[in-house]
């Protein structure tokens, strides 16, 4: 795994966001897809729980986006999430995700979105030394620590797993 000299446009958006936030992490693009947590772990050579999956939901009434960054081994408890946001939630379609985040499903990063998004971080990620997050495409990732994830997203650490 090595840093590419030239990143795809969506991966470059994430690289630029990292730099703007003061981080020196490098986005890497892989030949293998990282669309699912299992695929990402295999491509990177890490455990599935080290994959920080970005899952987008939307509130049913206000239609506002909600981002959950979950450990790759966990499923999100949607009822608990609805309690956190004080409104019923649903899974949006791909067009909604692209419009609100600026990225395609399978490549949604924790930062660099088209608009500010309320973010919840799976408490289970905090017990890990290093995690890997999507970086704008289903082939791009970057490595970071859980503390960095919390700081860069200003996300709320919460019990989100089912």
Legacy VTK file of the C-alpha trace (Angstrom):
# vtk DataFile Version 3.0
C-alpha trace
ASCII
DATASET POLYDATA
POINTS 162 float
0.000 0.000 0.000
1.531 3.271 -1.045
0.449 6.843 -1.476
-0.383 7.725 -5.058
1.227 10.745 -6.666
-2.135 11.707 -8.159
-5.400 10.942 -6.349
-8.815 10.662 -7.954
-10.871 13.874 -7.551
-13.034 12.552 -4.670
-10.017 11.181 -2.787
-8.246 14.523 -3.305
-11.204 16.299 -1.648
-10.605 14.167 1.452
-6.830 14.695 1.318
-7.407 18.455 1.102
-9.884 18.323 4.021
-7.314 16.494 6.141
-4.694 19.166 5.380
-7.145 22.012 6.110
-7.830 20.431 9.504
-4.086 20.254 10.212
-3.565 16.503 9.777
-0.686 14.923 7.858
-2.437 11.617 7.105
-2.098 10.356 3.547
-5.042 9.090 1.559
-4.155 5.903 -0.312
-6.029 4.392 -3.223
-6.049 0.619 -3.491
-6.583 -1.640 -6.476
-9.100 -3.693 -4.471
-12.463 -2.270 -3.465
-13.089 -1.140 0.096
-16.869 -0.810 -0.347
-17.670 -3.192 2.539
-15.863 -3.515 5.868
-14.763 -7.049 5.024
-13.402 -6.012 1.607
-11.614 -3.054 3.170
-10.016 -5.164 5.894
-8.811 -7.700 3.327
-7.398 -5.002 1.026
-5.659 -3.155 3.883
-4.542 -6.190 5.870
-6.264 -5.243 9.126
-9.101 -6.639 11.238
-12.727 -5.899 10.332
-13.284 -4.100 13.648
-10.574 -1.570 12.624
-12.668 -0.382 9.686
-14.510 2.842 10.550
-17.611 2.524 8.363
-19.408 5.750 7.497
-23.150 5.085 7.361
-25.559 7.821 6.364
-29.112 7.980 7.691
-31.717 10.716 7.423
-34.391 11.907 9.749
-37.871 11.160 8.463
-39.415 14.521 9.332
-36.629 17.025 8.778
-34.800 14.956 6.158
-31.511 15.995 7.765
-28.480 13.759 7.271
-27.023 11.828 10.195
-23.608 10.168 9.938
-22.705 7.151 12.042
-19.095 6.000 12.044
-19.265 2.408 13.219
-16.765 -0.359 13.758
-16.859 -2.695 10.760
-17.933 -5.593 12.951
-20.992 -3.778 14.342
-24.501 -3.174 13.074
-26.142 0.117 13.999
-29.078 0.092 16.397
-31.395 2.357 14.399
-33.911 2.699 17.245
-31.199 3.935 19.600
-29.939 6.333 16.919
-33.479 7.687 16.493
-33.544 8.358 20.245
-30.265 10.301 20.023
-31.574 12.517 17.212
-35.087 12.730 18.745
-36.735 11.808 15.465
-37.442 8.641 13.470
-34.689 7.822 10.985
-34.423 5.884 7.750
-31.808 4.727 5.278
-31.652 7.168 2.361
-31.051 6.259 -1.272
-27.723 6.707 -3.054
-28.760 10.022 -4.629
-29.497 11.540 -1.207
-26.147 10.324 0.175
-24.251 11.778 -2.801
-26.145 15.099 -2.647
-25.686 15.619 1.104
-22.135 14.293 1.533
-20.615 14.800 -1.907
-19.532 11.150 -1.996
-20.846 7.787 -3.199
-21.985 5.044 -0.838
-18.986 2.853 -0.073
-16.621 5.822 -0.150
-18.187 8.275 2.311
-15.394 9.627 4.521
-15.789 10.968 8.061
-14.848 14.512 6.889
-14.967 16.732 3.829
-18.717 16.587 3.275
-20.751 18.935 1.106
-22.488 20.207 4.276
-22.096 19.927 8.037
-23.487 16.587 9.212
-24.430 15.557 12.751
-22.049 12.696 13.532
-22.104 9.792 15.984
-19.039 7.617 16.613
-19.275 4.004 17.727
-17.827 3.756 21.237
-16.235 0.399 20.265
-13.786 2.225 17.970
-12.210 3.973 20.964
-10.643 0.741 22.193
-8.463 0.405 19.087
-4.987 1.781 18.408
-5.478 2.432 14.690
-8.537 2.547 12.471
-9.114 2.951 8.737
-11.737 5.213 7.199
-13.056 5.616 3.667
-11.541 8.516 1.767
-13.975 9.524 -0.943
-14.171 6.463 -3.195
-14.713 2.708 -2.741
-10.946 2.319 -3.308
-9.543 5.083 -1.073
-8.758 4.963 2.664
-6.683 6.647 5.337
-5.405 5.488 8.718
-6.010 7.427 11.917
-6.483 6.991 15.635
-9.897 6.964 17.324
-9.008 10.185 19.188
-8.179 11.862 15.872
-11.523 10.689 14.470
-13.393 12.285 17.360
-11.401 15.518 17.060
-11.640 15.899 13.274
-15.366 15.114 13.067
-16.418 16.722 16.367
-18.623 13.657 16.562
-20.490 12.433 19.607
-19.163 9.135 20.969
-22.174 6.925 21.609
-23.411 3.372 22.009
-24.626 2.747 18.468
-24.204 -1.002 18.019
-27.202 -3.294 17.876
LINES 1 163
162 0 1 2 3 4 5 6 7 8 9 10 11 12 13 14 15 16 17 18 19 20 21 22 23 24 25 26 27 28 29 30 31 32 33 34 35 36 37 38 39 40 41 42 43 44 45 46 47 48 49 50 51 52 53 54 55 56 57 58 59 60 61 62 63 64 65 66 67 68 69 70 71 72 73 74 75 76 77 78 79 80 81 82 83 84 85 86 87 88 89 90 91 92 93 94 95 96 97 98 99 100 101 102 103 104 105 106 107 108 109 110 111 112 113 114 115 116 117 118 119 120 121 122 123 124 125 126 127 128 129 130 131 132 133 134 135 136 137 138 139 140 141 142 143 144 145 146 147 148 149 150 151 152 153 154 155 156 157 158 159 160 161
